[in-house]
């Protein structure tokens, strides 16, 4: 099942995505979606009639660095012995079709297509075997990164945290296994990244277990699982797409920051 979050006029709601049809749900909280999905078929919309919203409103985004062997190699880094974690703020989140703003502070902003895990219920100190019970589903994510600032700072916070640096969506697939999914990133229609989640060093279930022993994950929180090789720069006016098998395609556009407009 594909579940998204949309807006029609002044109403925001969760909905089931059936092809081009958007069927609103009665459930209003992420935790409720773990228990039931009750269609409200009094109104069914065409996908062109609604505005995309981020699938959830996460309290935090927990990210994993260097989780594909080939990406660690292209970055010239040794393979981690345990997951390398960093975080992105909730204020960086944008939805499908929204614009990524390229900040004046950076001279190189990169795309990083990733599989995102969406947490469905409060999760603390769970085992790898139990992790699946706390996951609502999976979606696409672009871990946009100011690469020059990352190298300058020697850590990730500034480079990963600009507003609009967390495109997320277009919806969540609740019925897939995460361990063998193809990932493709395109810029202006040209393939830039290809990979498969089977190449991860640490599986999504291992990551959820590991993170839950450090911090409590709340319903709606997002864990992004690392990027395959092929990261590269974006420029003003680009169209960037992150496509994941059995989920769909996250589409965003770029625009250079204009301080005068902010």
Secondary structure, DSSP 8 states (H G I E B T S, - for coil): -EEEEEEETTEEEEEEEETTEEEEES--SHHHHTT---EEEEEEEEGGGSEEE-SS--S-EEEEES-BHHHHHHTT----SS-EEEEE-GGGEE-TT-EEEE-TT-S-EEE-EEEEEEE-S-B-S--TTTGGGGEEEEEEEEE-EEHHHHHHHSSSHHHH-STT-EEEEEEEESS--SSS-EEEEEETTEEEEEEEGGGBSS-HHHHHHHHHTTS-B-TT-EEEEEE-S--EEE-TT-EEEEEETTTEEEEEEEEE--GGG-
